[in-house]
Structures are given as structure tokens and as C-alpha cells.
Amino acid sequence: MDKRLRIAGIIGAIIFSIAVLTSPDDPIPLPEPPSVKSQNISVEILAENLDKPRSIAVTDEKIFVTEKNGRIRVIQNNELLDEPLATFRPADVFEGGLLGIAIHPDFKNNHFLYVFLTYEENGSLWNKVIKITESDNKLQDAMTIFDKIPGSVFTNGGFLKFGPDEKLYVGTGTISDSSHLPQELNSLAGKILRLNDDGTIPQDNPFSDSPVYSYGFRNPQGITWDKTGNMYVAELGPEKNDEINLIKPGLNFGWPEKECSGTEEFEGAVMCYDPGIEPGGILFYYEDALALEHSFVMTSLRASNLYQLDLEEGLKSQRSILSGVGRIRDAVEGTDGSLYVITSNTDGKGFPDSMDDKLLRILK
């Protein structure tokens, strides 16, 4: 990458950190004492000393965690294996690298995993989706199935997840806050993409011969579906106006023209956070194992909590499930009804202890 771009990225990160840490109006909340006792749940530490973990994927027997530096870590029988499943060489940028990971719906038979990777080519940043074949915690094959998603130092999006329709959904970010590419349908930046499991374009996508499912996003971080099939996405705003959006095919969610509120042209957010809390992974939890009051579960980096809330009731319903562990980036449901959570204190914005970062299991 161009040396000037690297320097600009570093300077931008420093300025951002100083501004956040010194702001008297909206300081980063310090970690609170753990609130798990009041929720009648317990927390197990399954792995420690993870290096900038980004995303979790869970099977019946294993847990896979991506690390920003390019490694896929494996947790089996509640133990972190010494050897990673795979090691890639991502671009060394502040909010890029090896990001999302997804498990194929038929993983038990085909052992397919999918990852989202930021890379550099001829001085430019790009993102791509790689399909991995795994066997006994070893890499058997890796192939790029979708490429040339515009990359960024700060806003790459990066989630991957298979939907109820068994299509692969990919969240992509804008290249910069001044870019209007999220509004351009011929660009892959600032979009929710919908792909077949081999990277080809489904025939029933809303735009003909296009992977674009919806558009107008800044930096989407998490995706989930409720029990009736409605799709929701968590998105980071520019220091404020973080959004939870109800996604519908073909619709425009506004960035950079509009934030949070809707118009005839742009869809409004279901939830808008001002000041921002930096939402990450989201899911709907319908099991009885944890006896949660509300089904929507959301991680928060800046607010350092795992939350539950009712999207119809809004902010007044928001309750903490877990706090006191610092920044929380991703959460997924296990096959036994427990929740798996990764912290994100080594990402350059947190205050790590000697054992960070951690993979946690929340159970009754």
C-alpha cells in the first residue's frame, strides 16, 4: 500500500483515540462489575490470549474464531488448540484483516467454512470471500469465491452468515465517510450482498445479475433473522447514530445521505443510538436455557455490554446480560442453547488485561 495511506491511517487512528478518550460529553464507559449474578447465569472462560478476535462460528463439536491478523483458531472439547486451522496474510490496517466467518448449513457433510479477508494489491485495499474445506482441524483447500469488494482502513463491514434460505449474506462497508459508493448500485461498497454458496449470484436477487440485496450502509457489523424470517443488521455510525435496521430486498438505507430517520427514498432505522454504543454481533435467542426477558441479543464494543432488548419497545427495554469483561464484539448461540461471546480489548481501543482477549460461554 502507498506509504502515505499507511501514515494517514495511523494518524487517523491516533486522533480518533485521543478524541474519544478525552471527550467529557461521551466518554468510553469503564467496565462495570459483572452483572451475571442478577441474571442467574454463569460464565465459563473457554479460551484466553486471543489476538484481536473478530468473529465466532459454532458447530456441534467445535468453535472457530477468526483473529484479525489472519489466523483461524479452533476450540475443541472446551480447549483452545495450539495450531490454527489456517493462517492468511491480510492487509495490516486498523479495522481490516481476517474478519467474518460462517459455517455452511451442511458443514457436517462438506466441512465448508467461509471467511472475509481484507488484502492489499498494487497499493489498493480490497476484500474477498474465501471458501475453506476443513478436515480434522487442518486446511484441506481454500479458494476465493467472491472478490474485489472495495476495502478501507476503517470501514470494511465484514460479516458473513448463511440465512434461513441457505444463501450467504455478506456485509460490506464504505471506503470512506466522504464516499458516495454506498448509493451506487454498480459498486460493492456499503452493501448487503446475497450469494449462492459457490459465490455465484442467485437468480431471485432484487437487482438483475447483481449480488446486491440492499444498499446505503456505512459499516455493517452483525446480521440475524427472527423466527419469522425477518432480517436485521447492526451498523456503526460515525461516532454516533449507530443503527439496527430491518432489511428488505432492494431498499436503500441512506448512507451517506441520511442517518437513522427515513424518508420516501430512504428506509429509517428500527433503533438509533446517539451517542453511539458500537454494536457488533446480533442474534435472536428463543431458547429457554437462559430464560432471557427479551429475544434480541446485541454485543456492544463502546458500551462494554452484552444486551437484550425488545425492538418494538426500544431503548427502555434494554437490559444487560453481561458486563465487566470490557469490549464485546461477537456472540452466537450454541447447539445446547448457551451463548458464546468474544471480547475485543486488544483491538487498539480497549484496556486489555494480561489474559485478553477471551472466548466466553454463558449458560444457566
Buried (B, 14 or more C-beta within 10 A) or exposed (E): BEEEBBEEBEEEBEEBEEEBEEEEEBEBEEBEEBBBEEBEBEBEEBBBEBBBBBBBBBBEEBBBBBBBBBBBBBBEEEEBBEEBBBEBEBBBBBBBBBBBBBBBBEBEEEBBBBBBBBBBEEEBBBBBBBBBBBEEBEBEEBEEBBBEBBBBBBBBBBBBBBBEBEBBBBBBBBBBBEBEBBBBEEBBBBBBBBBBBEBEBEEEBBBEEBBBBBBBBBBBBBBBBBEEEEBBBBBBBBBBBBBBBBBEBEBBBBBBEBBBEBEEEBBBBBBBBEBBBBBBBBBBBEBEBBEBEBBBBBBBBBBBBBBBBBBEEEEEBBBBBBBBBBBBBBBBBBEEBBBBBBBBBBBBBBEBBEEBBBBBBBBE
